[in-house]
Amino acid sequence: MSYDGTPVAALRRIAFLLERGRADSYKVKAYRGAASAILPLPAEEIAERARCGTLTEIPGVGASTAKVIAQAIQGRMPDKLAEAEKEYGAALTADSAGMALRTRLRGDLHSHSDWSDGGSPIEEMAMTAIEIGHEYLVLTDHSPRLKVARGLSSERLARQIDVVAAVNEHLAGAGFRLLRGIEVDILEDGGLDQTEDMLARLEVRVASVHSKLRMDPEPMTRRMVAAVRNPFTNVLGHCTGRLVTGNRGVRPESQFDARAVFEACAEEGVAVEINSRPERRDPPTRLLELARDIGCLFSIDSDAHAPGQLDYPLLGCERAEAAGIDADRIVNTWPLERLLDWARP
C-alpha cells in the first residue's frame, strides 16, 4: 500500500509499516484507530481542527496521531511516517528472480484476523490484500483447541462465514475474493480440530501442529501423515514449528520422518507451506529441497496476523526461487477456479 498525501493514508501506512516490523499491537492500534476516527469526518472539519489545535478532541485521536494528521494536512511527509519508512519501508527485499515469482502470486492461503489472534478486522485484511495486488486471500483463523489464540468454535466459525459473504458482497467488482478458510490444529492422533460439517463449508484448509511440538519422532510422523491423508487437508502449515528469531524467542524443529510426510503430501496433492514469516522461515532449506525432489506442491504464504504482514510472501518467493521450484507447483500462482477445484475435498 502507498501514501497518497491524505491523513487517513498516512495513518494507515504507518500502521502497515509497524505491522511489517512486528511492532507491539498497542502501538499499531493507535494509528489504525485514529484513521477510523477521522475517516467519516469532512476534510474541512479535520483541517479546521488542525488549525485550531483541537484534533485530540476527536475520540480515538491522541497527541502523536494528531501530529501526523496536522503534518499531512500541511502537505508534509509526517515525521512518524518518514521514520517508519526509513526503518521498515525497505525491510523486505528479494533478488530479481524472487521478485519475478512474487508478481506471479495471485493470493495468499494463510492469514488471521481479530476473530482469533490477528490484530485487525476482516475487512481491513481484505482491503490491504487488494491494495498489494492479491486476487484472493484465504481467511484462516485458528480452530477451537488453540484457546490462547481465541480459536473459533463451530458456532463462531459459522458466524464468520456469514461475515466473509458480506465482505465479498461489499467488494463486488473489485476483482478480488475473500475465501472461507481455517488454520485447523492437527490433534495428537492426527485428527483435525473442527467438525467435518464445518470443514466442508470452507474453501481452503491449512492444517498445522501447534501443541506437543517435542513429541517423539515416530508418533509425530504418524500424527502428521494422518492429517495429510485427511481429505479436507489442503495445506500442511509451518511443518517443523521452528522459530529462528524474534520476540517470541527461538524454538527447535519438531522431529519427524520428513520423507514419509512429504511423500504423503505428494500422493494426496497436499501443498507444503513455505511460511514466509521472518521468525519461521519454515521449512528449513534442506526440507524444502527434499519436498521439491519428492514432487510436492507448495503454497507460499504470509501467515499474516496484521495487514502490514501481507507482503511477507516476498521472502518466501526468494527461498522458492533459490530452491529452483517451478512456479506452476506453487498453488497460489493458480487462477482462483483452478485453486478451488484443487482444494475441493
C-alpha positions as CSV (number, residue, x, y, z in Angstrom):
1,M,0.0,0.0,0.0
2,S,1.2,3.6,-0.6
3,Y,0.8,7.1,0.8
4,D,-1.3,9.5,-1.2
5,G,-0.8,12.6,0.9
6,T,-4.1,12.3,2.9
7,P,-4.2,12.0,6.7
8,V,-6.0,8.7,6.6
9,A,-3.5,7.2,4.2
10,A,-0.6,8.5,6.4
11,L,-2.0,6.8,9.5
12,R,-2.8,3.5,7.7
13,R,0.7,3.5,6.1
14,I,2.4,4.0,9.5
15,A,0.3,1.1,10.9
16,F,1.1,-1.1,7.9
17,L,4.9,-0.5,8.3
18,L,4.8,-1.0,12.1
19,E,3.0,-4.3,11.5
20,R,5.5,-5.4,8.9
21,G,8.2,-4.8,11.6
22,R,6.1,-6.8,14.1
23,A,5.7,-3.9,16.5
24,D,3.6,-4.1,19.6
25,S,0.0,-4.2,18.7
26,Y,-1.0,-1.4,21.0
27,K,1.2,1.0,19.0
28,V,-0.4,-0.1,15.8
29,K,-3.9,0.2,17.1
30,A,-3.4,3.9,17.9
31,Y,-2.8,4.7,14.2
32,R,-5.5,2.4,12.9
33,G,-7.9,3.7,15.5
34,A,-7.2,7.3,14.5
35,A,-7.6,6.6,10.8
36,S,-11.0,5.0,11.6
37,A,-12.0,8.0,13.7
38,I,-11.3,10.7,11.1
39,L,-12.4,8.7,8.0
40,P,-16.1,9.7,8.2
41,L,-15.4,13.4,9.0
42,P,-15.4,16.1,6.3
43,A,-12.0,17.2,5.2
44,E,-12.9,20.8,6.0
45,E,-13.6,19.9,9.7
46,I,-10.3,18.0,10.0
47,A,-8.4,20.9,8.5
48,E,-10.1,23.4,10.8
49,R,-9.4,21.3,13.9
50,A,-5.7,21.1,12.8
51,R,-5.6,24.9,12.6
52,C,-7.2,25.3,16.0
53,G,-5.3,22.5,17.7
54,T,-8.4,20.5,18.6
55,L,-7.8,17.3,16.8
56,T,-7.3,15.4,20.1
57,E,-10.9,16.2,21.0
58,I,-11.9,13.6,18.4
59,P,-12.3,10.3,20.3
60,G,-9.5,8.0,19.2
61,V,-7.1,10.7,18.2
62,G,-4.1,11.3,20.6
63,A,-1.2,13.7,20.6
64,S,1.0,11.6,18.3
65,T,-1.7,10.8,15.8
66,A,-2.8,14.4,15.8
67,K,0.7,15.4,14.8
68,V,0.6,13.0,11.9
69,I,-2.8,14.4,10.7
70,A,-1.7,18.0,11.0
71,Q,1.6,17.5,9.1
72,A,-0.3,15.6,6.3
73,I,-2.8,18.4,6.0
74,Q,0.1,20.9,5.7
75,G,1.3,18.8,2.7
76,R,4.3,17.5,4.6
77,M,5.5,14.0,4.9
78,P,4.7,13.3,8.6
79,D,7.7,12.8,10.8
80,K,6.4,9.5,12.1
81,L,5.8,8.2,8.6
82,A,9.3,9.2,7.4
83,E,10.7,7.4,10.5
84,A,8.7,4.2,9.8
85,E,9.6,4.2,6.1
86,K,13.3,4.5,7.0
87,E,13.1,1.7,9.5
88,Y,10.7,-0.7,7.8
89,G,9.9,0.5,4.3
90,A,12.8,-1.4,2.7
91,A,12.7,-4.3,5.2
92,L,11.5,-6.8,2.7
93,T,13.8,-7.4,-0.2
94,A,14.3,-10.1,-2.8
95,D,16.6,-10.6,-5.7
96,S,15.1,-10.0,-9.2
97,A,14.2,-13.6,-9.6
98,G,12.3,-13.7,-6.2
99,M,10.5,-10.5,-7.2
100,A,9.5,-12.0,-10.5
101,L,8.0,-15.0,-8.7
102,R,6.2,-12.6,-6.3
103,T,4.5,-11.0,-9.3
104,R,3.0,-14.4,-10.2
105,L,1.4,-15.0,-6.8
106,R,-2.3,-14.4,-7.2
107,G,-3.1,-14.7,-3.5
108,D,-2.3,-15.9,0.0
109,L,-3.7,-19.0,1.7
110,H,-2.9,-18.3,5.3
111,S,-4.0,-15.2,7.2
112,H,-5.5,-14.2,10.5
113,S,-8.0,-11.5,11.7
114,D,-9.0,-10.2,15.1
115,W,-11.5,-13.0,15.3
116,S,-8.6,-15.1,16.6
117,D,-5.1,-13.9,17.3
118,G,-4.8,-11.3,14.5
119,G,-4.7,-7.6,15.1
120,S,-7.2,-6.2,12.6
121,P,-10.7,-6.7,11.4
122,I,-11.5,-9.0,8.5
123,E,-12.4,-6.1,6.1
124,E,-9.1,-4.3,6.8
125,M,-7.2,-7.5,5.9
126,A,-9.2,-7.8,2.7
127,M,-8.7,-4.2,1.7
128,T,-5.0,-4.4,2.2
129,A,-4.8,-7.6,0.2
130,I,-6.5,-5.7,-2.7
131,E,-4.0,-2.8,-2.3
132,I,-1.0,-5.1,-2.6
133,G,-2.4,-6.8,-5.7
134,H,-3.9,-10.0,-4.5
135,E,-6.8,-11.6,-6.4
136,Y,-7.8,-13.7,-3.4
137,L,-7.0,-14.1,0.3
138,V,-7.9,-17.1,2.5
139,L,-9.0,-16.2,6.0
140,T,-7.6,-18.9,8.2
141,D,-8.3,-18.1,11.8
142,H,-7.5,-20.7,14.4
143,S,-9.6,-23.7,15.5
144,P,-11.2,-24.2,18.9
145,R,-8.4,-26.1,20.7
146,L,-6.0,-23.2,20.4
147,K,-7.6,-21.2,23.2
148,V,-4.6,-19.0,23.7
149,A,-5.3,-17.7,20.1
150,R,-9.0,-17.4,20.7
151,G,-9.7,-20.3,18.3
152,L,-13.1,-20.3,16.7
153,S,-15.8,-22.8,17.8
154,S,-18.1,-24.2,15.2
155,E,-20.7,-21.5,16.2
156,R,-18.2,-18.6,15.8
157,L,-16.8,-20.0,12.6
158,A,-20.4,-20.2,11.2
159,R,-20.9,-16.5,12.0
160,Q,-17.5,-15.7,10.4
161,I,-18.6,-17.4,7.2
162,D,-21.6,-15.0,7.1
163,V,-19.2,-12.1,7.6
164,V,-17.0,-13.3,4.7
165,A,-20.0,-13.4,2.5
166,A,-20.9,-9.8,3.5
167,V,-17.4,-8.6,2.8
168,N,-17.4,-10.2,-0.6
169,E,-20.7,-8.6,-1.4
170,H,-19.3,-5.2,-0.4
171,L,-16.2,-5.7,-2.5
172,A,-18.1,-7.0,-5.6
173,G,-16.5,-5.6,-8.7
174,A,-13.1,-5.2,-7.1
175,G,-11.7,-8.3,-8.9
176,F,-11.0,-9.8,-5.5
177,R,-12.5,-12.6,-3.4
178,L,-12.0,-13.4,0.3
179,L,-12.1,-17.2,0.7
180,R,-13.6,-19.1,3.6
181,G,-10.8,-21.0,5.4
182,I,-9.2,-22.2,8.7
183,E,-5.9,-23.0,10.2
184,V,-7.0,-26.2,11.8
185,D,-5.0,-27.8,14.6
186,I,-3.6,-31.2,14.0
187,L,-4.6,-33.2,17.1
188,E,-2.3,-35.7,18.8
189,D,-4.0,-38.6,17.0
190,G,-3.8,-36.8,13.6
191,G,-7.4,-35.7,13.6
192,L,-8.4,-32.2,12.6
193,D,-9.8,-29.8,15.3
194,Q,-13.1,-29.0,13.7
195,T,-16.3,-30.8,12.7
196,E,-16.5,-32.3,9.2
197,D,-19.7,-30.4,8.6
198,M,-17.8,-27.1,9.2
199,L,-14.7,-28.2,7.3
200,A,-17.0,-29.0,4.3
201,R,-18.3,-25.4,4.4
202,L,-14.9,-24.0,3.9
203,E,-13.0,-23.4,0.7
204,V,-9.3,-23.9,1.8
205,R,-8.0,-25.6,4.9
206,V,-4.4,-25.2,6.4
207,A,-3.6,-28.0,8.9
208,S,-0.8,-27.2,11.4
209,V,0.7,-28.6,14.6
210,H,0.6,-26.2,17.5
211,S,0.8,-28.4,20.5
212,K,3.3,-31.0,21.8
213,L,5.9,-29.9,19.3
214,R,8.5,-32.0,21.0
215,M,6.7,-35.3,20.5
216,D,8.9,-38.3,19.8
217,P,9.6,-38.6,16.0
218,E,7.6,-41.8,15.4
219,P,4.3,-40.6,16.9
220,M,4.8,-37.2,15.4
221,T,5.3,-38.7,11.9
222,R,2.1,-40.8,12.3
223,R,0.2,-37.7,13.5
224,M,1.3,-35.6,10.5
225,V,0.8,-38.3,7.9
226,A,-2.8,-39.0,9.3
227,A,-3.6,-35.3,9.0
228,V,-2.2,-35.0,5.4
229,R,-4.3,-38.0,4.4
230,N,-7.5,-36.4,5.7
231,P,-9.5,-35.5,2.6
232,F,-10.2,-32.0,4.0
233,T,-6.5,-31.0,4.3
234,N,-5.2,-28.8,1.6
235,V,-2.0,-27.2,3.0
236,L,0.4,-28.5,5.6
237,G,1.3,-25.4,7.6
238,H,4.8,-24.5,9.0
239,C,5.7,-28.1,9.2
240,T,8.6,-28.0,11.7
241,G,7.1,-25.4,14.0
242,R,10.5,-23.8,14.5
243,L,11.2,-20.2,15.5
244,V,14.6,-18.8,14.4
245,T,14.4,-15.2,15.7
246,G,12.0,-12.6,17.1
247,N,10.4,-11.5,20.4
248,R,8.9,-15.0,21.0
249,G,12.4,-16.4,21.3
250,V,13.8,-19.4,19.4
251,R,12.3,-22.9,19.1
252,P,13.9,-26.0,17.6
253,E,12.3,-28.0,14.8
254,S,9.8,-30.8,15.6
255,Q,11.4,-34.2,14.8
256,F,9.6,-36.4,12.3
257,D,10.3,-38.5,9.2
258,A,10.2,-35.7,6.7
259,R,10.4,-38.1,3.7
260,A,7.3,-40.1,4.9
261,V,5.3,-36.9,5.5
262,F,6.3,-35.3,2.2
263,E,5.6,-38.5,0.2
264,A,2.1,-38.5,1.8
265,C,1.7,-34.8,0.7
266,A,2.7,-35.6,-2.9
267,E,0.4,-38.6,-3.0
268,E,-2.6,-36.7,-1.6
269,G,-2.0,-33.4,-3.5
270,V,-1.5,-31.5,-0.3
271,A,0.7,-28.4,-0.6
272,V,3.7,-27.9,1.7
273,E,3.6,-24.4,3.0
274,I,6.6,-22.1,2.6
275,N,5.8,-20.0,5.6
276,S,7.2,-16.5,4.9
277,R,7.2,-15.1,8.4
278,P,10.8,-13.9,9.2
279,E,10.8,-15.7,12.5
280,R,9.7,-19.0,11.0
281,R,11.3,-19.5,7.5
282,D,9.7,-22.9,7.6
283,P,10.5,-25.5,6.2
284,P,14.3,-25.2,6.6
285,T,16.2,-25.3,3.3
286,R,17.2,-28.9,3.4
287,L,13.5,-29.9,3.9
288,L,12.3,-27.5,1.3
289,E,14.7,-29.2,-1.2
290,L,13.5,-32.6,-0.1
291,A,9.9,-31.7,-0.7
292,R,10.9,-30.4,-4.1
293,D,12.7,-33.6,-5.0
294,I,9.8,-35.8,-3.9
295,G,7.4,-33.8,-6.1
296,C,5.3,-31.9,-3.6
297,L,3.1,-28.9,-4.4
298,F,3.8,-25.7,-2.4
299,S,1.9,-22.7,-1.1
300,I,3.9,-19.5,-0.4
301,D,2.0,-17.9,2.5
302,S,2.3,-14.8,4.7
303,D,0.8,-16.3,7.9
304,A,-0.1,-12.6,8.4
305,H,-1.6,-11.6,11.7
306,A,-1.9,-7.9,10.6
307,P,-2.4,-6.1,7.3
308,G,1.2,-4.9,7.2
309,Q,2.4,-8.5,7.1
310,L,0.6,-9.5,4.0
311,D,3.6,-8.7,1.8
312,Y,5.8,-11.3,3.7
313,P,5.5,-13.8,0.8
314,L,8.2,-11.9,-1.0
315,L,10.6,-13.6,1.4
316,G,9.1,-17.0,0.7
317,C,9.4,-16.3,-3.1
318,E,13.1,-15.6,-2.7
319,R,13.5,-19.0,-0.9
320,A,11.4,-20.9,-3.5
321,E,13.4,-19.4,-6.4
322,A,16.7,-20.3,-4.7
323,A,15.4,-23.8,-4.4
324,G,14.5,-24.0,-8.1
325,I,10.8,-24.7,-7.5
326,D,8.8,-24.3,-10.7
327,A,6.1,-21.6,-10.3
328,D,3.3,-24.0,-11.5
329,R,3.9,-26.2,-8.5
330,I,3.0,-23.2,-6.3
331,V,-0.7,-23.4,-5.9
332,N,-1.3,-19.7,-5.1
333,T,0.1,-18.8,-8.6
334,W,-3.0,-20.5,-9.9
335,P,-6.2,-18.8,-11.0
336,L,-9.0,-18.9,-8.5
337,E,-11.1,-21.5,-10.2
338,R,-8.1,-23.9,-10.5
339,L,-7.3,-23.3,-6.9
340,L,-10.8,-24.0,-5.7
341,D,-11.0,-27.2,-7.9
342,W,-7.8,-28.4,-6.3
343,A,-8.9,-27.6,-2.7
344,R,-12.3,-29.2,-3.0
345,P,-12.4,-32.5,-0.9
